[in-house]
Amino acid sequence: MDKQGVIMSGVRVSKKDLAQIFGVDPAIIDTWVSKGLPCVRKPRPKNGLPPDDRDWVFDTAEAIEWRVSAVRMG
């Protein structure tokens, strides 16, 4: 069966892991989020402390699809 055009389920990863997958600095992921990179869960401050980057959760398939479409759009 041809799966072209079908989005497969991805793996849920942290911001650090997603940055490693794309070969970029985690700060780039922040920039991409501001441009529309979808995330499964955003971190929330805990007890007044800044959120931990590990609290970010991304789906790799969604992130890759977003990145490919962002590159195509220019």
N, CA, C and O atoms as a Tripos MOL2 file, in Angstrom:
@<TRIPOS>MOLECULE
protein
  296   295    74     0     0
PROTEIN
NO_CHARGES

@<TRIPOS>ATOM
      1 N           0.8400   -1.1840    0.0000 N.3       1 MET1
      2 CA          0.0000    0.0000    0.0000 C.3       1 MET1
      3 C           0.8840    1.2470    0.0000 C.2       1 MET1
      4 O           1.8620    1.3250    0.7440 O.2       1 MET1
      5 N           0.5370    2.1970   -0.8240 N.am      2 ASP2
      6 CA          1.2870    3.4460   -0.9230 C.3       2 ASP2
      7 C           0.9040    4.3600    0.2280 C.2       2 ASP2
      8 O          -0.2700    4.6910    0.3910 O.2       2 ASP2
      9 N           1.8900    4.7760    1.0370 N.am      3 LYS3
     10 CA          1.6230    5.6320    2.1920 C.3       3 LYS3
     11 C           1.9940    7.0800    1.9180 C.2       3 LYS3
     12 O           2.0490    7.8890    2.8440 O.2       3 LYS3
     13 N           2.2470    7.4180    0.6620 N.am      4 GLN4
     14 CA          2.6180    8.7890    0.3480 C.3       4 GLN4
     15 C           1.4630    9.7150    0.7090 C.2       4 GLN4
     16 O           0.3120    9.4500    0.3610 O.2       4 GLN4
     17 N           1.7770   10.8020    1.4090 N.am      5 GLY5
     18 CA          0.7570   11.7460    1.8190 C.3       5 GLY5
     19 C           0.0910   11.4120    3.1280 C.2       5 GLY5
     20 O          -0.7250   12.1900    3.6240 O.2       5 GLY5
     21 N           0.4250   10.2550    3.7080 N.am      6 VAL6
     22 CA         -0.1400    9.8630    4.9920 C.3       6 VAL6
     23 C           0.8720   10.1900    6.0810 C.2       6 VAL6
     24 O           2.0270    9.7690    6.0110 O.2       6 VAL6
     25 N           0.4390   10.9360    7.0790 N.am      7 ILE7
     26 CA          1.3330   11.2950    8.1770 C.3       7 ILE7
     27 C           1.3360   10.1690    9.1950 C.2       7 ILE7
     28 O           0.2930    9.8110    9.7430 O.2       7 ILE7
     29 N           2.4960    9.6220    9.4420 N.am      8 MET8
     30 CA          2.6290    8.5450   10.4160 C.3       8 MET8
     31 C           2.7640    9.1590   11.8010 C.2       8 MET8
     32 O           3.1760   10.3110   11.9360 O.2       8 MET8
     33 N           2.4240    8.4070   12.8110 N.am      9 SER9
     34 CA          2.5890    8.8780   14.1830 C.3       9 SER9
     35 C           4.0670    9.0420   14.4880 C.2       9 SER9
     36 O           4.9020    8.2420   14.0670 O.2       9 SER9
     37 N           4.3660   10.0870   15.2200 N.am     10 GLY10
     38 CA          5.7420   10.3340   15.6030 C.3      10 GLY10
     39 C           6.0020    9.8880   17.0260 C.2      10 GLY10
     40 O           5.1570    9.2710   17.6750 O.2      10 GLY10
     41 N           7.1730   10.2110   17.4830 N.am     11 VAL11
     42 CA          7.5980    9.9200   18.8440 C.3      11 VAL11
     43 C           7.5440   11.2280   19.6150 C.2      11 VAL11
     44 O           7.8930   12.2770   19.0730 O.2      11 VAL11
     45 N           7.1210   11.1860   20.8480 N.am     12 ARG12
     46 CA          7.0790   12.3910   21.6760 C.3      12 ARG12
     47 C           8.4420   12.5920   22.3240 C.2      12 ARG12
     48 O           8.9920   11.7020   22.9730 O.2      12 ARG12
     49 N           8.9660   13.8080   22.1190 N.am     13 VAL13
     50 CA         10.3190   14.1200   22.5920 C.3      13 VAL13
     51 C          10.3450   15.4890   23.2590 C.2      13 VAL13
     52 O           9.4260   16.2930   23.0980 O.2      13 VAL13
     53 N          11.4090   15.7380   24.0060 N.am     14 SER14
     54 CA         11.6210   17.0350   24.6570 C.3      14 SER14
     55 C          12.1590   18.0440   23.6350 C.2      14 SER14
     56 O          12.4970   17.6840   22.5070 O.2      14 SER14
     57 N          12.2300   19.2960   24.0470 N.am     15 LYS15
     58 CA         12.7870   20.3360   23.1780 C.3      15 LYS15
     59 C          14.2520   20.0310   22.8690 C.2      15 LYS15
     60 O          14.6890   20.1850   21.7290 O.2      15 LYS15
     61 N          14.9940   19.6100   23.8570 N.am     16 LYS16
     62 CA         16.4090   19.2760   23.6450 C.3      16 LYS16
     63 C          16.5500   18.1420   22.6300 C.2      16 LYS16
     64 O          17.3890   18.2000   21.7320 O.2      16 LYS16
     65 N          15.7220   17.1150   22.7860 N.am     17 ASP17
     66 CA         15.7840   15.9880   21.8520 C.3      17 ASP17
     67 C          15.4040   16.4240   20.4370 C.2      17 ASP17
     68 O          16.0330   16.0070   19.4650 O.2      17 ASP17
     69 N          14.3730   17.2650   20.3280 N.am     18 LEU18
     70 CA         13.9660   17.7380   19.0050 C.3      18 LEU18
     71 C          15.0810   18.5490   18.3570 C.2      18 LEU18
     72 O          15.3290   18.4220   17.1580 O.2      18 LEU18
     73 N          15.7480   19.3780   19.1440 N.am     19 ALA19
     74 CA         16.8740   20.1480   18.6200 C.3      19 ALA19
     75 C          17.9740   19.2150   18.1030 C.2      19 ALA19
     76 O          18.5680   19.4700   17.0560 O.2      19 ALA19
     77 N          18.2360   18.1540   18.8300 N.am     20 GLN20
     78 CA         19.2520   17.1940   18.3850 C.3      20 GLN20
     79 C          18.8280   16.5010   17.0980 C.2      20 GLN20
     80 O          19.6540   16.2770   16.2130 O.2      20 GLN20
     81 N          17.5520   16.1620   16.9850 N.am     21 ILE21
     82 CA         17.0520   15.5080   15.7740 C.3      21 ILE21
     83 C          17.2710   16.4070   14.5600 C.2      21 ILE21
     84 O          17.6890   15.9360   13.5030 O.2      21 ILE21
     85 N          16.9880   17.7050   14.7120 N.am     22 PHE22
     86 CA         17.1530   18.6410   13.6030 C.3      22 PHE22
     87 C          18.5800   19.1650   13.4730 C.2      22 PHE22
     88 O          18.9110   19.8060   12.4750 O.2      22 PHE22
     89 N          19.4260   18.9020   14.4640 N.am     23 GLY23
     90 CA         20.8070   19.3670   14.4050 C.3      23 GLY23
     91 C          20.9270   20.8680   14.6080 C.2      23 GLY23
     92 O          21.7730   21.5230   14.0000 O.2      23 GLY23
     93 N          20.0560   21.4140   15.4850 N.am     24 VAL24
     94 CA         20.0770   22.8480   15.7550 C.3      24 VAL24
     95 C          20.1860   23.0900   17.2510 C.2      24 VAL24
     96 O          19.9960   22.1780   18.0560 O.2      24 VAL24
     97 N          20.4940   24.3230   17.6140 N.am     25 ASP25
     98 CA         20.5250   24.7210   19.0110 C.3      25 ASP25
     99 C          19.0830   24.7890   19.5390 C.2      25 ASP25
    100 O          18.1810   25.1650   18.7910 O.2      25 ASP25
    101 N          18.8490   24.4340   20.8050 N.am     26 PRO26
    102 CA         17.4910   24.5200   21.3530 C.3      26 PRO26
    103 C          16.8550   25.9050   21.2130 C.2      26 PRO26
    104 O          15.6300   26.0110   21.1650 O.2      26 PRO26
    105 N          17.6580   26.9600   21.1480 N.am     27 ALA27
    106 CA         17.1010   28.3070   20.9580 C.3      27 ALA27
    107 C          16.3880   28.4190   19.6080 C.2      27 ALA27
    108 O          15.4390   29.1920   19.4770 O.2      27 ALA27
    109 N          16.8270   27.6690   18.6200 N.am     28 ILE28
    110 CA         16.1630   27.6660   17.3100 C.3      28 ILE28
    111 C          14.7560   27.0860   17.4370 C.2      28 ILE28
    112 O          13.8290   27.5450   16.7700 O.2      28 ILE28
    113 N          14.6000   26.0850   18.2880 N.am     29 ILE29
    114 CA         13.2660   25.5040   18.5050 C.3      29 ILE29
    115 C          12.3360   26.5750   19.0630 C.2      29 ILE29
    116 O          11.1690   26.6380   18.6770 O.2      29 ILE29
    117 N          12.8380   27.4200   19.9710 N.am     30 ASP30
    118 CA         12.0280   28.5250   20.4930 C.3      30 ASP30
    119 C          11.5640   29.4380   19.3630 C.2      30 ASP30
    120 O          10.4060   29.8540   19.3250 O.2      30 ASP30
    121 N          12.4700   29.7440   18.4510 N.am     31 THR31
    122 CA         12.1280   30.5930   17.3110 C.3      31 THR31
    123 C          11.0740   29.9200   16.4550 C.2      31 THR31
    124 O          10.1110   30.5590   16.0300 O.2      31 THR31
    125 N          11.2500   28.6320   16.2000 N.am     32 TRP32
    126 CA         10.2740   27.9100   15.3830 C.3      32 TRP32
    127 C           8.9060   27.8540   16.0580 C.2      32 TRP32
    128 O           7.8800   27.9570   15.3860 O.2      32 TRP32
    129 N           8.8860   27.6930   17.3770 N.am     33 VAL33
    130 CA          7.6030   27.6850   18.1050 C.3      33 VAL33
    131 C           6.8960   29.0210   17.8930 C.2      33 VAL33
    132 O           5.6830   29.0560   17.6860 O.2      33 VAL33
    133 N           7.6460   30.1160   17.9420 N.am     34 SER34
    134 CA          7.0350   31.4320   17.7360 C.3      34 SER34
    135 C           6.5160   31.5960   16.3100 C.2      34 SER34
    136 O           5.6760   32.4560   16.0460 O.2      34 SER34
    137 N           7.0170   30.7680   15.3900 N.am     35 LYS35
    138 CA          6.5790   30.8160   13.9900 C.3      35 LYS35
    139 C           5.5260   29.7590   13.6690 C.2      35 LYS35
    140 O           5.0790   29.6470   12.5280 O.2      35 LYS35
    141 N           5.1250   28.9740   14.6970 N.am     36 GLY36
    142 CA          4.0410   28.0210   14.4780 C.3      36 GLY36
    143 C           4.3600   26.5540   14.6300 C.2      36 GLY36
    144 O           3.4880   25.7140   14.4070 O.2      36 GLY36
    145 N           5.5850   26.2150   15.0050 N.am     37 LEU37
    146 CA          5.9150   24.8000   15.2360 C.3      37 LEU37
    147 C           4.9550   24.2320   16.2730 C.2      37 LEU37
    148 O           4.8810   24.7450   17.3900 O.2      37 LEU37
    149 N           4.2140   23.1750   15.9200 N.am     38 PRO38
    150 CA          3.2570   22.6360   16.8900 C.3      38 PRO38
    151 C           3.9510   21.8840   18.0270 C.2      38 PRO38
    152 O           4.9860   21.2460   17.8320 O.2      38 PRO38
    153 N           3.3660   21.9730   19.1930 N.am     39 CYS39
    154 CA          3.8790   21.2010   20.3210 C.3      39 CYS39
    155 C           2.7040   20.5150   21.0020 C.2      39 CYS39
    156 O           1.5720   20.9980   20.9700 O.2      39 CYS39
    157 N           3.0000   19.3910   21.6100 N.am     40 VAL40
    158 CA          1.9790   18.6130   22.3160 C.3      40 VAL40
    159 C           1.6890   19.2560   23.6610 C.2      40 VAL40
    160 O           0.5380   19.3360   24.0910 O.2      40 VAL40
    161 N           2.7540   19.7170   24.3270 N.am     41 ARG41
    162 CA          2.5830   20.3420   25.6410 C.3      41 ARG41
    163 C           3.6260   21.4350   25.8420 C.2      41 ARG41
    164 O           4.8140   21.2370   25.5860 O.2      41 ARG41
    165 N           3.1570   22.5960   26.3090 N.am     42 LYS42
    166 CA          4.0550   23.6970   26.6650 C.3      42 LYS42
    167 C           4.2930   23.6530   28.1640 C.2      42 LYS42
    168 O           3.4030   23.2680   28.9230 O.2      42 LYS42
    169 N           5.4830   24.0440   28.5990 N.am     43 PRO43
    170 CA          5.7720   24.0140   30.0380 C.3      43 PRO43
    171 C           5.0660   25.1470   30.7770 C.2      43 PRO43
    172 O           4.7220   26.1790   30.1990 O.2      43 PRO43
    173 N           4.8660   24.9240   32.0440 N.am     44 ARG44
    174 CA          4.2980   25.9450   32.9170 C.3      44 ARG44
    175 C           5.2730   26.1750   34.0660 C.2      44 ARG44
    176 O           5.9340   25.2420   34.5200 O.2      44 ARG44
    177 N           5.3620   27.4140   34.5330 N.am     45 PRO45
    178 CA          6.2370   27.6720   35.6870 C.3      45 PRO45
    179 C           5.7730   26.8650   36.8990 C.2      45 PRO45
    180 O           4.5760   26.6720   37.1120 O.2      45 PRO45
    181 N           6.7280   26.4060   37.6750 N.am     46 LYS46
    182 CA          6.4240   25.6150   38.8770 C.3      46 LYS46
    183 C           6.9730   26.3430   40.0870 C.2      46 LYS46
    184 O           8.1680   26.6320   40.1570 O.2      46 LYS46
    185 N           6.1170   26.6360   41.0240 N.am     47 ASN47
    186 CA          6.5220   27.3080   42.2600 C.3      47 ASN47
    187 C           7.3130   28.5850   41.9870 C.2      47 ASN47
    188 O           8.2730   28.8920   42.6940 O.2      47 ASN47
    189 N           6.9030   29.3270   40.9560 N.am     48 GLY48
    190 CA          7.5660   30.5780   40.6350 C.3      48 GLY48
    191 C           8.8780   30.4290   39.8830 C.2      48 GLY48
    192 O           9.4990   31.4320   39.5290 O.2      48 GLY48
    193 N           9.3140   29.1990   39.6320 N.am     49 LEU49
    194 CA         10.5630   28.9620   38.9000 C.3      49 LEU49
    195 C          10.2730   28.8810   37.4070 C.2      49 LEU49
    196 O           9.1780   28.4820   37.0090 O.2      49 LEU49
    197 N          11.2460   29.2560   36.5750 N.am     50 PRO50
    198 CA         11.0170   29.1370   35.1320 C.3      50 PRO50
    199 C          10.8240   27.6780   34.7450 C.2      50 PRO50
    200 O          11.3660   26.7850   35.3970 O.2      50 PRO50
    201 N          10.0610   27.4340   33.6970 N.am     51 PRO51
    202 CA          9.8330   26.0540   33.2790 C.3      51 PRO51
    203 C          11.1170   25.3920   32.7880 C.2      51 PRO51
    204 O          12.0170   26.0570   32.2770 O.2      51 PRO51
    205 N          11.1840   24.1090   32.9450 N.am     52 ASP52
    206 CA         12.3170   23.3010   32.4960 C.3      52 ASP52
    207 C          12.0910   22.9340   31.0280 C.2      52 ASP52
    208 O          10.9700   22.6080   30.6380 O.2      52 ASP52
    209 N          13.1450   22.9850   30.2170 N.am     53 ASP53
    210 CA         13.0120   22.6300   28.7990 C.3      53 ASP53
    211 C          12.4880   21.2150   28.6030 C.2      53 ASP53
    212 O          11.8710   20.9170   27.5800 O.2      53 ASP53
    213 N          12.7300   20.3370   29.5800 N.am     54 ARG54
    214 CA         12.2450   18.9590   29.4540 C.3      54 ARG54
    215 C          10.7350   18.8960   29.5390 C.2      54 ARG54
    216 O          10.1360   17.8820   29.1810 O.2      54 ARG54
    217 N          10.1030   19.9790   30.0150 N.am     55 ASP55
    218 CA          8.6480   20.0010   30.1100 C.3      55 ASP55
    219 C           7.9740   20.2260   28.7580 C.2      55 ASP55
    220 O           6.7730   19.9920   28.6170 O.2      55 ASP55
    221 N           8.7410   20.6810   27.7600 N.am     56 TRP56
    222 CA          8.2040   20.8010   26.4150 C.3      56 TRP56
    223 C           8.0510   19.3980   25.8400 C.2      56 TRP56
    224 O           8.9220   18.5490   26.0310 O.2      56 TRP56
    225 N           6.9640   19.1560   25.1460 N.am     57 VAL57
    226 CA          6.7740   17.8640   24.4720 C.3      57 VAL57
    227 C           6.3730   18.1460   23.0250 C.2      57 VAL57
    228 O           5.4290   18.8880   22.7530 O.2      57 VAL57
    229 N           7.1120   17.5360   22.1130 N.am     58 PHE58
    230 CA          6.8530   17.6700   20.6810 C.3      58 PHE58
    231 C           6.6420   16.2950   20.0720 C.2      58 PHE58
    232 O           7.2210   15.3090   20.5280 O.2      58 PHE58
    233 N           5.8150   16.2350   19.0490 N.am     59 ASP59
    234 CA          5.6290   15.0170   18.2630 C.3      59 ASP59
    235 C           6.5640   15.1400   17.0540 C.2      59 ASP59
    236 O           6.4760   16.1040   16.2930 O.2      59 ASP59
    237 N           7.4470   14.1720   16.8830 N.am     60 THR60
    238 CA          8.4540   14.2820   15.8260 C.3      60 THR60
    239 C           7.8220   14.3410   14.4330 C.2      60 THR60
    240 O           8.2930   15.0880   13.5760 O.2      60 THR60
    241 N           6.7670   13.5660   14.1980 N.am     61 ALA61
    242 CA          6.1340   13.5810   12.8740 C.3      61 ALA61
    243 C           5.5260   14.9480   12.5780 C.2      61 ALA61
    244 O           5.6640   15.4600   11.4680 O.2      61 ALA61
    245 N           4.8570   15.5400   13.5600 N.am     62 GLU62
    246 CA          4.2670   16.8680   13.3720 C.3      62 GLU62
    247 C           5.3530   17.9130   13.1500 C.2      62 GLU62
    248 O           5.2090   18.7970   12.3050 O.2      62 GLU62
    249 N           6.4380   17.8080   13.9100 N.am     63 ALA63
    250 CA          7.5280   18.7730   13.7910 C.3      63 ALA63
    251 C           8.1910   18.6760   12.4170 C.2      63 ALA63
    252 O           8.4880   19.6950   11.7920 O.2      63 ALA63
    253 N           8.4190   17.4650   11.9570 N.am     64 ILE64
    254 CA          9.0540   17.2830   10.6480 C.3      64 ILE64
    255 C           8.1370   17.7910    9.5440 C.2      64 ILE64
    256 O           8.5910   18.4690    8.6230 O.2      64 ILE64
    257 N           6.8550   17.4710    9.6290 N.am     65 GLU65
    258 CA          5.9030   17.9560    8.6260 C.3      65 GLU65
    259 C           5.8870   19.4920    8.6140 C.2      65 GLU65
    260 O           5.9020   20.1050    7.5460 O.2      65 GLU65
    261 N           5.8560   20.1060    9.7930 N.am     66 TRP66
    262 CA          5.8500   21.5630    9.8810 C.3      66 TRP66
    263 C           7.1180   22.1410    9.2620 C.2      66 TRP66
    264 O           7.0550   23.0950    8.4860 O.2      66 TRP66
    265 N           8.2450   21.5780    9.5980 N.am     67 ARG67
    266 CA          9.5240   22.0950    9.1080 C.3      67 ARG67
    267 C           9.6150   21.9750    7.5870 C.2      67 ARG67
    268 O          10.0550   22.9080    6.9150 O.2      67 ARG67
    269 N           9.2060   20.8430    7.0500 N.am     68 VAL68
    270 CA          9.2440   20.6520    5.5850 C.3      68 VAL68
    271 C           8.3430   21.6740    4.9130 C.2      68 VAL68
    272 O           8.7370   22.2790    3.9160 O.2      68 VAL68
    273 N           7.1410   21.8780    5.4370 N.am     69 SER69
    274 CA          6.2350   22.8490    4.8240 C.3      69 SER69
    275 C           6.7570   24.2670    4.9860 C.2      69 SER69
    276 O           6.5750   25.0900    4.0890 O.2      69 SER69
    277 N           7.4060   24.5780    6.1150 N.am     70 ALA70
    278 CA          7.9660   25.9110    6.3360 C.3      70 ALA70
    279 C           9.0960   26.1820    5.3440 C.2      70 ALA70
    280 O           9.2260   27.3010    4.8500 O.2      70 ALA70
    281 N           9.8980   25.1880    5.0550 N.am     71 VAL71
    282 CA         11.0020   25.3510    4.1040 C.3      71 VAL71
    283 C          10.4380   25.5570    2.7000 C.2      71 VAL71
    284 O          10.9330   26.3910    1.9420 O.2      71 VAL71
    285 N           9.3940   24.7890    2.3540 N.am     72 ARG72
    286 CA          8.7680   24.9290    1.0370 C.3      72 ARG72
    287 C           8.1800   26.3160    0.8270 C.2      72 ARG72
    288 O           8.2520   26.8790   -0.2650 O.2      72 ARG72
    289 N           7.5910   26.8600    1.9020 N.am     73 MET73
    290 CA          6.9270   28.1570    1.8130 C.3      73 MET73
    291 C           7.9530   29.2980    1.7630 C.2      73 MET73
    292 O           7.6330   30.4260    1.3880 O.2      73 MET73
    293 N           9.1660   28.9820    2.1410 N.am     74 GLY74
    294 CA         10.2180   29.9870    2.0690 C.3      74 GLY74
    295 C          10.3310   30.7430    3.3050 C.2      74 GLY74
    296 O          11.1750   31.6330    3.4090 O.2      74 GLY74
@<TRIPOS>BOND
     1     1     2 1
     2     2     3 1
     3     3     4 2
     4     3     5 am
     5     5     6 1
     6     6     7 1
     7     7     8 2
     8     7     9 am
     9     9    10 1
    10    10    11 1
    11    11    12 2
    12    11    13 am
    13    13    14 1
    14    14    15 1
    15    15    16 2
    16    15    17 am
    17    17    18 1
    18    18    19 1
    19    19    20 2
    20    19    21 am
    21    21    22 1
    22    22    23 1
    23    23    24 2
    24    23    25 am
    25    25    26 1
    26    26    27 1
    27    27    28 2
    28    27    29 am
    29    29    30 1
    30    30    31 1
    31    31    32 2
    32    31    33 am
    33    33    34 1
    34    34    35 1
    35    35    36 2
    36    35    37 am
    37    37    38 1
    38    38    39 1
    39    39    40 2
    40    39    41 am
    41    41    42 1
    42    42    43 1
    43    43    44 2
    44    43    45 am
    45    45    46 1
    46    46    47 1
    47    47    48 2
    48    47    49 am
    49    49    50 1
    50    50    51 1
    51    51    52 2
    52    51    53 am
    53    53    54 1
    54    54    55 1
    55    55    56 2
    56    55    57 am
    57    57    58 1
    58    58    59 1
    59    59    60 2
    60    59    61 am
    61    61    62 1
    62    62    63 1
    63    63    64 2
    64    63    65 am
    65    65    66 1
    66    66    67 1
    67    67    68 2
    68    67    69 am
    69    69    70 1
    70    70    71 1
    71    71    72 2
    72    71    73 am
    73    73    74 1
    74    74    75 1
    75    75    76 2
    76    75    77 am
    77    77    78 1
    78    78    79 1
    79    79    80 2
    80    79    81 am
    81    81    82 1
    82    82    83 1
    83    83    84 2
    84    83    85 am
    85    85    86 1
    86    86    87 1
    87    87    88 2
    88    87    89 am
    89    89    90 1
    90    90    91 1
    91    91    92 2
    92    91    93 am
    93    93    94 1
    94    94    95 1
    95    95    96 2
    96    95    97 am
    97    97    98 1
    98    98    99 1
    99    99   100 2
   100    99   101 am
   101   101   102 1
   102   102   103 1
   103   103   104 2
   104   103   105 am
   105   105   106 1
   106   106   107 1
   107   107   108 2
   108   107   109 am
   109   109   110 1
   110   110   111 1
   111   111   112 2
   112   111   113 am
   113   113   114 1
   114   114   115 1
   115   115   116 2
   116   115   117 am
   117   117   118 1
   118   118   119 1
   119   119   120 2
   120   119   121 am
   121   121   122 1
   122   122   123 1
   123   123   124 2
   124   123   125 am
   125   125   126 1
   126   126   127 1
   127   127   128 2
   128   127   129 am
   129   129   130 1
   130   130   131 1
   131   131   132 2
   132   131   133 am
   133   133   134 1
   134   134   135 1
   135   135   136 2
   136   135   137 am
   137   137   138 1
   138   138   139 1
   139   139   140 2
   140   139   141 am
   141   141   142 1
   142   142   143 1
   143   143   144 2
   144   143   145 am
   145   145   146 1
   146   146   147 1
   147   147   148 2
   148   147   149 am
   149   149   150 1
   150   150   151 1
   151   151   152 2
   152   151   153 am
   153   153   154 1
   154   154   155 1
   155   155   156 2
   156   155   157 am
   157   157   158 1
   158   158   159 1
   159   159   160 2
   160   159   161 am
   161   161   162 1
   162   162   163 1
   163   163   164 2
   164   163   165 am
   165   165   166 1
   166   166   167 1
   167   167   168 2
   168   167   169 am
   169   169   170 1
   170   170   171 1
   171   171   172 2
   172   171   173 am
   173   173   174 1
   174   174   175 1
   175   175   176 2
   176   175   177 am
   177   177   178 1
   178   178   179 1
   179   179   180 2
   180   179   181 am
   181   181   182 1
   182   182   183 1
   183   183   184 2
   184   183   185 am
   185   185   186 1
   186   186   187 1
   187   187   188 2
   188   187   189 am
   189   189   190 1
   190   190   191 1
   191   191   192 2
   192   191   193 am
   193   193   194 1
   194   194   195 1
   195   195   196 2
   196   195   197 am
   197   197   198 1
   198   198   199 1
   199   199   200 2
   200   199   201 am
   201   201   202 1
   202   202   203 1
   203   203   204 2
   204   203   205 am
   205   205   206 1
   206   206   207 1
   207   207   208 2
   208   207   209 am
   209   209   210 1
   210   210   211 1
   211   211   212 2
   212   211   213 am
   213   213   214 1
   214   214   215 1
   215   215   216 2
   216   215   217 am
   217   217   218 1
   218   218   219 1
   219   219   220 2
   220   219   221 am
   221   221   222 1
   222   222   223 1
   223   223   224 2
   224   223   225 am
   225   225   226 1
   226   226   227 1
   227   227   228 2
   228   227   229 am
   229   229   230 1
   230   230   231 1
   231   231   232 2
   232   231   233 am
   233   233   234 1
   234   234   235 1
   235   235   236 2
   236   235   237 am
   237   237   238 1
   238   238   239 1
   239   239   240 2
   240   239   241 am
   241   241   242 1
   242   242   243 1
   243   243   244 2
   244   243   245 am
   245   245   246 1
   246   246   247 1
   247   247   248 2
   248   247   249 am
   249   249   250 1
   250   250   251 1
   251   251   252 2
   252   251   253 am
   253   253   254 1
   254   254   255 1
   255   255   256 2
   256   255   257 am
   257   257   258 1
   258   258   259 1
   259   259   260 2
   260   259   261 am
   261   261   262 1
   262   262   263 1
   263   263   264 2
   264   263   265 am
   265   265   266 1
   266   266   267 1
   267   267   268 2
   268   267   269 am
   269   269   270 1
   270   270   271 1
   271   271   272 2
   272   271   273 am
   273   273   274 1
   274   274   275 1
   275   275   276 2
   276   275   277 am
   277   277   278 1
   278   278   279 1
   279   279   280 2
   280   279   281 am
   281   281   282 1
   282   282   283 1
   283   283   284 2
   284   283   285 am
   285   285   286 1
   286   286   287 1
   287   287   288 2
   288   287   289 am
   289   289   290 1
   290   290   291 1
   291   291   292 2
   292   291   293 am
   293   293   294 1
   294   294   295 1
   295   295   296 2
@<TRIPOS>SUBSTRUCTURE
     1 MET1         2 RESIDUE 1 A MET
     2 ASP2         6 RESIDUE 1 A ASP
     3 LYS3        10 RESIDUE 1 A LYS
     4 GLN4        14 RESIDUE 1 A GLN
     5 GLY5        18 RESIDUE 1 A GLY
     6 VAL6        22 RESIDUE 1 A VAL
     7 ILE7        26 RESIDUE 1 A ILE
     8 MET8        30 RESIDUE 1 A MET
     9 SER9        34 RESIDUE 1 A SER
    10 GLY10       38 RESIDUE 1 A GLY
    11 VAL11       42 RESIDUE 1 A VAL
    12 ARG12       46 RESIDUE 1 A ARG
    13 VAL13       50 RESIDUE 1 A VAL
    14 SER14       54 RESIDUE 1 A SER
    15 LYS15       58 RESIDUE 1 A LYS
    16 LYS16       62 RESIDUE 1 A LYS
    17 ASP17       66 RESIDUE 1 A ASP
    18 LEU18       70 RESIDUE 1 A LEU
    19 ALA19       74 RESIDUE 1 A ALA
    20 GLN20       78 RESIDUE 1 A GLN
    21 ILE21       82 RESIDUE 1 A ILE
    22 PHE22       86 RESIDUE 1 A PHE
    23 GLY23       90 RESIDUE 1 A GLY
    24 VAL24       94 RESIDUE 1 A VAL
    25 ASP25       98 RESIDUE 1 A ASP
    26 PRO26      102 RESIDUE 1 A PRO
    27 ALA27      106 RESIDUE 1 A ALA
    28 ILE28      110 RESIDUE 1 A ILE
    29 ILE29      114 RESIDUE 1 A ILE
    30 ASP30      118 RESIDUE 1 A ASP
    31 THR31      122 RESIDUE 1 A THR
    32 TRP32      126 RESIDUE 1 A TRP
    33 VAL33      130 RESIDUE 1 A VAL
    34 SER34      134 RESIDUE 1 A SER
    35 LYS35      138 RESIDUE 1 A LYS
    36 GLY36      142 RESIDUE 1 A GLY
    37 LEU37      146 RESIDUE 1 A LEU
    38 PRO38      150 RESIDUE 1 A PRO
    39 CYS39      154 RESIDUE 1 A CYS
    40 VAL40      158 RESIDUE 1 A VAL
    41 ARG41      162 RESIDUE 1 A ARG
    42 LYS42      166 RESIDUE 1 A LYS
    43 PRO43      170 RESIDUE 1 A PRO
    44 ARG44      174 RESIDUE 1 A ARG
    45 PRO45      178 RESIDUE 1 A PRO
    46 LYS46      182 RESIDUE 1 A LYS
    47 ASN47      186 RESIDUE 1 A ASN
    48 GLY48      190 RESIDUE 1 A GLY
    49 LEU49      194 RESIDUE 1 A LEU
    50 PRO50      198 RESIDUE 1 A PRO
    51 PRO51      202 RESIDUE 1 A PRO
    52 ASP52      206 RESIDUE 1 A ASP
    53 ASP53      210 RESIDUE 1 A ASP
    54 ARG54      214 RESIDUE 1 A ARG
    55 ASP55      218 RESIDUE 1 A ASP
    56 TRP56      222 RESIDUE 1 A TRP
    57 VAL57      226 RESIDUE 1 A VAL
    58 PHE58      230 RESIDUE 1 A PHE
    59 ASP59      234 RESIDUE 1 A ASP
    60 THR60      238 RESIDUE 1 A THR
    61 ALA61      242 RESIDUE 1 A ALA
    62 GLU62      246 RESIDUE 1 A GLU
    63 ALA63      250 RESIDUE 1 A ALA
    64 ILE64      254 RESIDUE 1 A ILE
    65 GLU65      258 RESIDUE 1 A GLU
    66 TRP66      262 RESIDUE 1 A TRP
    67 ARG67      266 RESIDUE 1 A ARG
    68 VAL68      270 RESIDUE 1 A VAL
    69 SER69      274 RESIDUE 1 A SER
    70 ALA70      278 RESIDUE 1 A ALA
    71 VAL71      282 RESIDUE 1 A VAL
    72 ARG72      286 RESIDUE 1 A ARG
    73 MET73      290 RESIDUE 1 A MET
    74 GLY74      294 RESIDUE 1 A GLY
